[in-house]
């Protein structure tokens, strides 16, 4: 009896264990877990398929955008050539007519309007072409030794007509060490012209624009342009061409400073804006401009 009882106890425990195992496998919780895992796998597969389809669509859209950008750049390049040729003739003949002493006062005024409109159109055309080139891809920097005082003097002379028309004075202060530097002459002059012209356009009659230039540690050029115009409430919107509409009016100087900042980024430089405590705006331009080595000057 004892032997039979022992065997019966063993068999009963084995039976209980086997039944418990079956219960775990065949329980509703186990089935639900397997079903959830199966559904999750299907969702993941669907998401992966959708992601692959979207990736293909984005690649096709990017290719189309690149084609459109290339066509736009080509169009602007060709149109700029077609427009500059007659525009140069218009400006040249306007200059010749203005030099004639026998013109009456109304005739001189009309010729001046022709010249001013032509110069504005030429500047706008150049900025559009520059912006298109910057969007097309990285451009090369051509470093060379140049005289910064001479470059600044040429820039001030170029803006002088606009300043004279608005009766705005331009004052330049250069520290003695700011002389011969190494930089991209063409782009540096364009940046200086852009922000100086913007400062003049912000000024009213009788106000002044002051330029201070210094070298920082001999490896960076800092140009500070102070005007006496109105303060800017939101600096973050100045360089944003999308969020600063002007009721359908295109501001040539606003487009210019957008191009100017892009040129500075290309030159590894920067521009910061700050409202002055007294009045006006302070524009600080910094650009790498190391002094040339002594033996390179001959």
KETI-462807 format. One record per residue (C-alpha): residue number from 1; x, y, z. Coordinates in Angstrom, 1 decimal. Example, Ala and Ser with C-alpha at 12.3 -4.5 7.8 and 13.67 -1.06 7.14 Angstrom:
// KETI-462807
drenlum->1; x->12.3; y->-4.5; z->7.8
drenlum->2; x->13.7; y->-1.1; z->7.1
***
This chain:
// KETI-462807
drenlum->1; x->0.0; y->0.0; z->0.0
drenlum->2; x->2.8; y->2.3; z->0.8
drenlum->3; x->4.5; y->1.6; z->-2.5
drenlum->4; x->1.3; y->2.1; z->-4.4
drenlum->5; x->0.7; y->5.3; z->-2.4
drenlum->6; x->4.2; y->6.6; z->-3.3
drenlum->7; x->3.7; y->5.8; z->-6.9
drenlum->8; x->0.3; y->7.5; z->-6.9
drenlum->9; x->1.7; y->10.6; z->-5.3
drenlum->10; x->4.5; y->10.8; z->-7.9
drenlum->11; x->2.1; y->10.4; z->-10.8
drenlum->12; x->-0.3; y->13.0; z->-9.3
drenlum->13; x->2.5; y->15.6; z->-9.1
drenlum->14; x->3.7; y->14.9; z->-12.6
drenlum->15; x->0.1; y->15.3; z->-13.8
drenlum->16; x->-0.2; y->18.6; z->-11.9
drenlum->17; x->3.0; y->19.9; z->-13.4
drenlum->18; x->2.1; y->18.9; z->-16.9
drenlum->19; x->-1.3; y->20.5; z->-16.6
drenlum->20; x->0.2; y->23.7; z->-15.2
drenlum->21; x->2.5; y->23.9; z->-18.2
drenlum->22; x->-0.3; y->23.4; z->-20.6
drenlum->23; x->-2.3; y->26.0; z->-18.8
drenlum->24; x->0.5; y->28.5; z->-19.2
drenlum->25; x->0.8; y->27.7; z->-22.9
drenlum->26; x->-2.8; y->27.5; z->-23.7
drenlum->27; x->-4.0; y->30.3; z->-21.4
drenlum->28; x->-5.8; y->33.4; z->-22.9
drenlum->29; x->-3.0; y->35.6; z->-21.7
drenlum->30; x->-0.5; y->33.6; z->-23.8
drenlum->31; x->-2.7; y->33.7; z->-26.8
drenlum->32; x->-3.2; y->37.4; z->-26.5
drenlum->33; x->0.5; y->38.0; z->-26.2
drenlum->34; x->1.2; y->36.1; z->-29.3
drenlum->35; x->-1.5; y->38.0; z->-31.2
drenlum->36; x->-0.2; y->41.3; z->-30.0
drenlum->37; x->3.3; y->40.4; z->-31.2
drenlum->38; x->2.0; y->39.4; z->-34.5
drenlum->39; x->0.0; y->42.6; z->-34.9
drenlum->40; x->3.1; y->44.7; z->-33.9
drenlum->41; x->5.2; y->42.9; z->-36.5
drenlum->42; x->2.6; y->43.7; z->-39.2
drenlum->43; x->2.5; y->47.4; z->-38.1
drenlum->44; x->6.3; y->47.6; z->-38.2
drenlum->45; x->6.4; y->46.0; z->-41.6
drenlum->46; x->3.8; y->48.5; z->-42.9
drenlum->47; x->5.7; y->51.5; z->-41.4
drenlum->48; x->8.9; y->50.3; z->-43.0
drenlum->49; x->7.2; y->50.0; z->-46.3
drenlum->50; x->5.7; y->53.5; z->-46.0
drenlum->51; x->9.0; y->54.9; z->-45.0
drenlum->52; x->10.7; y->53.4; z->-48.0
drenlum->53; x->8.0; y->54.8; z->-50.3
drenlum->54; x->8.3; y->58.3; z->-48.7
drenlum->55; x->12.1; y->58.1; z->-49.0
drenlum->56; x->11.8; y->57.4; z->-52.8
drenlum->57; x->9.3; y->60.3; z->-53.2
drenlum->58; x->11.6; y->62.7; z->-51.3
drenlum->59; x->14.6; y->61.6; z->-53.5
drenlum->60; x->12.5; y->62.3; z->-56.6
drenlum->61; x->11.3; y->65.7; z->-55.2
drenlum->62; x->14.9; y->66.6; z->-54.4
drenlum->63; x->16.1; y->65.8; z->-57.9
drenlum->64; x->13.3; y->68.0; z->-59.3
drenlum->65; x->14.3; y->70.8; z->-57.0
drenlum->66; x->17.9; y->70.5; z->-58.1
drenlum->67; x->16.8; y->70.7; z->-61.7
drenlum->68; x->14.7; y->73.7; z->-61.1
drenlum->69; x->17.5; y->75.4; z->-59.2
drenlum->70; x->19.9; y->74.7; z->-62.0
drenlum->71; x->17.5; y->76.0; z->-64.6
drenlum->72; x->16.9; y->79.1; z->-62.5
drenlum->73; x->20.6; y->79.8; z->-62.1
drenlum->74; x->21.1; y->79.3; z->-65.9
drenlum->75; x->18.2; y->81.6; z->-66.6
drenlum->76; x->19.4; y->84.4; z->-64.3
drenlum->77; x->23.0; y->84.1; z->-65.7
drenlum->78; x->21.7; y->84.5; z->-69.3
drenlum->79; x->19.2; y->87.2; z->-68.4
drenlum->80; x->21.8; y->89.1; z->-66.4
drenlum->81; x->24.0; y->89.2; z->-69.5
drenlum->82; x->21.2; y->90.2; z->-71.8
drenlum->83; x->20.0; y->93.0; z->-69.4
drenlum->84; x->23.4; y->94.3; z->-68.4
drenlum->85; x->24.4; y->95.2; z->-72.0
drenlum->86; x->21.6; y->97.6; z->-72.7
drenlum->87; x->21.6; y->98.8; z->-69.1
drenlum->88; x->25.3; y->99.8; z->-69.3
drenlum->89; x->24.5; y->101.8; z->-72.5
drenlum->90; x->21.7; y->103.6; z->-70.7
drenlum->91; x->23.9; y->104.5; z->-67.8
drenlum->92; x->26.7; y->105.6; z->-70.0
drenlum->93; x->24.6; y->107.9; z->-72.1
drenlum->94; x->22.9; y->109.3; z->-69.0
drenlum->95; x->26.3; y->110.1; z->-67.6
drenlum->96; x->27.4; y->111.8; z->-70.8
drenlum->97; x->24.2; y->113.9; z->-70.9
drenlum->98; x->24.7; y->114.9; z->-67.3
drenlum->99; x->28.2; y->116.2; z->-68.1
drenlum->100; x->26.8; y->118.5; z->-70.7
drenlum->101; x->26.6; y->122.1; z->-69.4
drenlum->102; x->23.9; y->123.3; z->-71.8
drenlum->103; x->21.2; y->121.1; z->-70.3
drenlum->104; x->18.4; y->122.9; z->-68.6
drenlum->105; x->17.5; y->122.2; z->-65.0
drenlum->106; x->14.5; y->120.0; z->-65.9
drenlum->107; x->16.6; y->118.0; z->-68.4
drenlum->108; x->19.3; y->117.5; z->-65.8
drenlum->109; x->16.7; y->116.3; z->-63.3
drenlum->110; x->15.2; y->113.9; z->-65.8
drenlum->111; x->18.7; y->112.5; z->-66.7
drenlum->112; x->19.4; y->112.1; z->-63.0
drenlum->113; x->16.2; y->110.0; z->-62.6
drenlum->114; x->17.2; y->107.8; z->-65.5
drenlum->115; x->20.7; y->107.3; z->-64.0
drenlum->116; x->19.3; y->106.6; z->-60.5
drenlum->117; x->16.7; y->104.1; z->-61.8
drenlum->118; x->19.4; y->102.4; z->-63.9
drenlum->119; x->21.8; y->102.1; z->-61.0
drenlum->120; x->19.0; y->100.7; z->-58.8
drenlum->121; x->18.1; y->98.1; z->-61.4
drenlum->122; x->21.7; y->97.1; z->-61.9
drenlum->123; x->22.2; y->96.7; z->-58.1
drenlum->124; x->19.0; y->94.6; z->-57.9
drenlum->125; x->20.1; y->92.4; z->-60.8
drenlum->126; x->23.5; y->91.8; z->-59.3
drenlum->127; x->22.0; y->90.8; z->-56.0
drenlum->128; x->19.6; y->88.4; z->-57.5
drenlum->129; x->22.5; y->86.8; z->-59.5
drenlum->130; x->24.7; y->86.6; z->-56.3
drenlum->131; x->21.9; y->85.0; z->-54.3
drenlum->132; x->21.3; y->82.5; z->-57.1
drenlum->133; x->24.9; y->81.6; z->-57.2
drenlum->134; x->25.1; y->81.1; z->-53.4
drenlum->135; x->22.0; y->78.8; z->-53.5
drenlum->136; x->23.5; y->76.8; z->-56.3
drenlum->137; x->26.4; y->75.5; z->-54.2
drenlum->138; x->29.6; y->76.4; z->-52.5
drenlum->139; x->31.8; y->79.0; z->-54.2
drenlum->140; x->35.5; y->79.5; z->-54.1
drenlum->141; x->37.3; y->82.2; z->-52.0
drenlum->142; x->40.1; y->84.1; z->-53.7
drenlum->143; x->42.5; y->85.3; z->-51.1
drenlum->144; x->45.0; y->88.1; z->-51.9
drenlum->145; x->46.8; y->90.9; z->-50.3
drenlum->146; x->44.9; y->94.2; z->-50.4
drenlum->147; x->45.0; y->97.6; z->-48.8
drenlum->148; x->41.9; y->97.8; z->-46.6
drenlum->149; x->42.0; y->101.7; z->-46.3
drenlum->150; x->41.9; y->101.8; z->-50.1
drenlum->151; x->39.1; y->99.3; z->-50.3
drenlum->152; x->37.1; y->101.2; z->-47.7
drenlum->153; x->37.7; y->104.4; z->-49.5
drenlum->154; x->36.4; y->103.0; z->-52.8
drenlum->155; x->33.4; y->101.6; z->-51.0
drenlum->156; x->32.6; y->105.0; z->-49.4
drenlum->157; x->32.9; y->106.6; z->-52.8
drenlum->158; x->30.5; y->104.1; z->-54.3
drenlum->159; x->27.9; y->104.9; z->-51.5
drenlum->160; x->28.7; y->108.6; z->-51.6
drenlum->161; x->26.1; y->109.4; z->-54.3
drenlum->162; x->23.3; y->107.8; z->-52.1
drenlum->163; x->24.6; y->109.6; z->-49.0
drenlum->164; x->24.8; y->112.9; z->-50.8
drenlum->165; x->21.2; y->112.6; z->-52.0
drenlum->166; x->20.0; y->111.9; z->-48.5
drenlum->167; x->22.3; y->114.5; z->-46.9
drenlum->168; x->24.0; y->111.9; z->-44.7
drenlum->169; x->27.6; y->112.2; z->-43.6
drenlum->170; x->30.0; y->109.2; z->-43.6
drenlum->171; x->32.9; y->109.2; z->-41.2
drenlum->172; x->35.7; y->106.6; z->-41.2
drenlum->173; x->38.0; y->105.8; z->-38.2
drenlum->174; x->40.8; y->103.3; z->-38.9
drenlum->175; x->43.3; y->102.1; z->-36.3
drenlum->176; x->46.9; y->102.3; z->-37.4
drenlum->177; x->47.4; y->98.6; z->-37.7
drenlum->178; x->44.6; y->98.2; z->-40.2
drenlum->179; x->46.6; y->98.5; z->-43.4
drenlum->180; x->47.5; y->95.5; z->-45.7
drenlum->181; x->45.4; y->92.4; z->-45.1
drenlum->182; x->44.7; y->89.1; z->-46.8
drenlum->183; x->41.1; y->88.5; z->-47.8
drenlum->184; x->38.8; y->88.2; z->-50.8
drenlum->185; x->38.8; y->91.7; z->-52.2
drenlum->186; x->35.7; y->91.5; z->-54.3
drenlum->187; x->33.5; y->89.9; z->-51.7
drenlum->188; x->34.9; y->92.0; z->-48.9
drenlum->189; x->34.1; y->95.2; z->-50.9
drenlum->190; x->30.6; y->93.9; z->-51.7
drenlum->191; x->29.9; y->93.2; z->-48.0
drenlum->192; x->31.1; y->96.6; z->-46.9
drenlum->193; x->29.1; y->98.3; z->-49.6
drenlum->194; x->25.9; y->96.3; z->-48.7
drenlum->195; x->25.9; y->97.2; z->-45.0
drenlum->196; x->27.1; y->100.7; z->-45.5
drenlum->197; x->24.4; y->101.4; z->-48.0
drenlum->198; x->21.9; y->99.9; z->-45.6
drenlum->199; x->23.1; y->102.2; z->-42.8
drenlum->200; x->22.7; y->105.2; z->-45.1
drenlum->201; x->19.2; y->104.2; z->-46.2
drenlum->202; x->18.2; y->103.9; z->-42.5
drenlum->203; x->19.4; y->107.5; z->-41.8
drenlum->204; x->17.5; y->110.7; z->-42.1
drenlum->205; x->18.6; y->114.0; z->-43.5
drenlum->206; x->21.4; y->115.6; z->-41.4
drenlum->207; x->22.3; y->112.3; z->-39.7
drenlum->208; x->25.7; y->110.5; z->-39.9
drenlum->209; x->27.1; y->107.1; z->-40.3
drenlum->210; x->30.3; y->106.2; z->-38.6
drenlum->211; x->32.7; y->103.4; z->-39.5
drenlum->212; x->35.3; y->102.0; z->-37.1
drenlum->213; x->37.8; y->99.3; z->-38.2
drenlum->214; x->40.3; y->97.3; z->-36.1
drenlum->215; x->42.2; y->94.1; z->-36.2
drenlum->216; x->41.4; y->91.5; z->-33.5
drenlum->217; x->44.6; y->89.5; z->-32.5
drenlum->218; x->46.0; y->90.2; z->-36.0
drenlum->219; x->43.9; y->87.4; z->-37.6
drenlum->220; x->40.4; y->88.9; z->-37.8
drenlum->221; x->39.1; y->92.2; z->-39.2
drenlum->222; x->36.3; y->93.9; z->-37.3
drenlum->223; x->34.3; y->96.6; z->-39.0
drenlum->224; x->31.7; y->98.5; z->-36.9
drenlum->225; x->29.0; y->100.6; z->-38.7
drenlum->226; x->26.9; y->102.9; z->-36.5
drenlum->227; x->23.9; y->104.8; z->-37.8
drenlum->228; x->21.3; y->107.1; z->-36.2
drenlum->229; x->18.2; y->105.5; z->-37.7
drenlum->230; x->15.3; y->103.8; z->-35.9
drenlum->231; x->15.8; y->100.9; z->-33.5
drenlum->232; x->14.9; y->97.4; z->-34.6
drenlum->233; x->12.4; y->95.6; z->-32.4
drenlum->234; x->13.0; y->92.0; z->-33.6
drenlum->235; x->16.6; y->91.3; z->-34.8
drenlum->236; x->15.7; y->87.7; z->-35.7
drenlum->237; x->13.5; y->88.9; z->-38.6
drenlum->238; x->16.0; y->91.1; z->-40.3
drenlum->239; x->17.7; y->88.4; z->-42.3
drenlum->240; x->14.5; y->86.4; z->-43.0
drenlum->241; x->13.2; y->87.2; z->-46.5
drenlum->242; x->10.0; y->85.1; z->-45.9
drenlum->243; x->8.8; y->86.6; z->-42.7
drenlum->244; x->9.4; y->90.2; z->-43.5
drenlum->245; x->7.0; y->91.1; z->-46.3
drenlum->246; x->6.5; y->94.8; z->-46.9
drenlum->247; x->3.0; y->94.9; z->-48.4
drenlum->248; x->4.3; y->93.7; z->-51.8
drenlum->249; x->7.2; y->96.2; z->-51.8
drenlum->250; x->10.7; y->94.8; z->-52.4
drenlum->251; x->13.3; y->96.6; z->-50.4
drenlum->252; x->16.6; y->96.6; z->-52.3
drenlum->253; x->18.7; y->97.1; z->-49.2
drenlum->254; x->16.9; y->94.3; z->-47.3
drenlum->255; x->17.7; y->91.9; z->-50.2
drenlum->256; x->21.3; y->93.2; z->-50.1
drenlum->257; x->21.9; y->92.4; z->-46.5
drenlum->258; x->20.6; y->88.9; z->-46.9
drenlum->259; x->23.1; y->88.4; z->-49.7
drenlum->260; x->25.7; y->90.1; z->-47.5
drenlum->261; x->25.3; y->87.7; z->-44.6
drenlum->262; x->25.4; y->84.7; z->-47.0
drenlum->263; x->28.7; y->86.1; z->-48.4
drenlum->264; x->30.1; y->86.5; z->-44.9
drenlum->265; x->29.2; y->82.9; z->-44.1
drenlum->266; x->31.0; y->81.8; z->-47.2
drenlum->267; x->34.1; y->83.8; z->-46.0
drenlum->268; x->33.8; y->82.2; z->-42.5
drenlum->269; x->32.8; y->85.5; z->-41.1
drenlum->270; x->29.8; y->86.9; z->-39.2
drenlum->271; x->27.6; y->89.9; z->-38.7
drenlum->272; x->25.7; y->90.9; z->-35.6
drenlum->273; x->23.2; y->93.7; z->-35.1
drenlum->274; x->22.6; y->95.7; z->-31.9
drenlum->275; x->20.5; y->98.7; z->-31.0
drenlum->276; x->22.6; y->101.5; z->-29.7
drenlum->277; x->21.9; y->103.0; z->-26.3
drenlum->278; x->21.8; y->106.6; z->-27.7
drenlum->279; x->20.0; y->106.0; z->-31.0
drenlum->280; x->20.4; y->104.0; z->-34.1
drenlum->281; x->21.8; y->100.6; z->-35.0
drenlum->282; x->25.3; y->99.1; z->-34.6
drenlum->283; x->26.3; y->96.6; z->-37.3
drenlum->284; x->29.5; y->94.6; z->-36.4
drenlum->285; x->31.1; y->92.7; z->-39.2
drenlum->286; x->33.9; y->90.2; z->-38.5
drenlum->287; x->35.8; y->88.4; z->-41.2
drenlum->288; x->39.1; y->86.4; z->-41.2
drenlum->289; x->41.7; y->88.8; z->-42.6
drenlum->290; x->45.2; y->87.9; z->-41.4
drenlum->291; x->48.1; y->90.2; z->-42.0
drenlum->292; x->50.5; y->89.1; z->-44.7
drenlum->293; x->53.9; y->87.6; z->-43.7
drenlum->294; x->56.8; y->90.1; z->-43.8
drenlum->295; x->58.7; y->88.2; z->-46.5
drenlum->296; x->55.6; y->88.2; z->-48.7
drenlum->297; x->55.7; y->91.9; z->-49.1
drenlum->298; x->59.1; y->91.8; z->-50.8
***
